[in-house]
Amino acid sequence: MARVTLSLLLLLSMILSMAAGATDFIKASCSATRYPALCVQSLSVYADEIQKSPQKLAKAALSVSLTRARSAKAFVSNMTKIKGLKSREYQAMKDCVDEMDDTVDQLSQSVSEMGHLNKDFMWHISNVQTWAAHR
């Protein structure tokens, strides 16, 4: 029984140290971003999946960005339905929704492209950089 308990404690310790290492990796990676605290907050929940993989970190970051962009687009889209909007206000919000739609499309393409990284890595990364950096 003591041996099983010791084995479980060792396994738990290894899992916790891997998660801590992944969190440190995420913090270090996020330190180069414009909003490091938001980056860490958004990606830390994926630490177990990301571990210390730059590819998994990039895919998680793109996925989080896509989710947030879709949410923002839906919010602004709902604002266009407010009664009493002046024509210029409506058009400005519609233009914003159109831009956000382009952002969602390009982030979707980027997430999809990340799924093909095993083949012709640099070409796919170049595509992701083009689509993600455009926004």
C-alpha positions, 0 to 999 in steps of 0.5 A: 500500500505504501508503495502504491501511495508513493507511486501516486505521489511521484506521479502527481509530483511529475504532473504538477512540475510539468504543468508548472513548466508549461505555465513558465513557458507561457509566461515567458512567451507572453512577455513579448506580447503587447498585453502580457497579463491578458496573454497569460490569463487567456492561455494558462488554462491550456497549459496541460495541452501546450506543455512547452510546444511553440506550435501548440502555443501558437495554435491555442493563441489563434484559437483563443483569438478566433473565439474572442473575435467571433464573440466581439463580432456577434456583440457589435452585430447585435448593436446594429439592431438597436432601434433609433440608430441614425443612418450614419451610426448604423453604417459605421457599425455595419462597416465594423462588422464587415471588418470583424467578419474579415478578421474571423475569416482570416483567423479561421484560415490561420487555425486551419493552417496550423493543423497542416504544420507537419507538411511544408512547415515554413510555407504554412507558418508564412500563411499564418503570419500573413493572415494573423498579422493582417489584423 
